[in-house]
Amino acid sequence: MKRFLALCGIGASLAVTIAIDTQSARPPTLLTYAVQSSGNLCVARADGSRPARLTRGKDQAPAWSPNGRRVVFSRQVGAASKIVVADSRGRIVRSLTQAGAFADPAWSADGKSIAYVSQKLRSRVVIVTSAGRALGELLVAPTAAVSRPAWAPDGRRIAFAENIETESSAAGTSRIVVVNVDGTGRHVLVGQASDPAWSPNGSKIAYVGYPSRFSEAGSIVVANADGSAAQHITAAAGPELRPAWSPSGRRIAFMRITGGKSTIVVVRADGRGERVAAGSRGAGAVDPAWRPAALLPKARRPACLS
């Protein structure tokens, strides 16, 4: 299995409707994910309860704005994909790109910028304003395929995974690179790793660590922001991907693939209290993200099968 394989497919959605939230004094932090069979984006409570459909499309890699009012994601259009922004009800606000080869959008902590991966002509990380105005590109290795850009909370740096295929291994050499948003200060943070995710306060970074460059199955690792004191917090019961910190920094959601099916697992940042939040029944679930606690408009939505 390739490390950067897209996992969403095509399927049918449910017709049942449920209310996903009400105007409450303490709005919840919501877990967001894509249904593996359909590509619909769904939202649910942190424990996976009350799942509801957010979008109806072949969507991947959701990322919420810091205020929780917008969500950016990659939408498949035929054999191509584009980056789109929707509101908290899932209604499309704008497309940041035309249909092409675009993936893995990430919102900056101040809500002003978005980074995403472009595979047009060559693999690179592109930075635009939240309205889509081009700001620049980040330096990547000429022969590398990049994925999963992640903004540091200070907004000054971006980490991303860089996969360089070699003659001796089709899996390639995967590593996490950090670079300043102005293109300076590029350095390799950790080798044999992918899918970086900074903790909300910037003191830690989570990623997928691989035992060797020949391994296709990795586990979730949490380290200091400089890559030191790395600790595996999961046992890798199957390939694990895409760690995502909760806004509080207390929990991490990630994908675990077993027998070709993906579930969303939530675990405390110290590795304790692991539980499956989505994908254990019916269709699998991929690409976890967290929606910051914010009031949602009263609405009823189709339930999500996950």
NORJOKA-V741218 format. One record per helix or strand of 2 or more residues. SS is the DSSP state (helix for helix, strand for strand). FROM is the first residue (numbers start at 1). TO is the last residue. Records with the same first field share a line. If there is no record, write none. Layout:
SS = FROM-TO / FROM-TO
//
This chain:
strand = 17-19 / 30-35 / 41-44 / 52-53 / 59-64 / 70-77 / 80-87 / 92-95 / 102-107 / 113-118 / 124-129 / 134-138 / 144-151 / 157-166 / 169-180 / 187-191 / 193-198 / 204-210 / 218-224 / 231-232 / 239-245 / 251-258 / 261-268 / 275-278 / 285-291 / 300-303
//
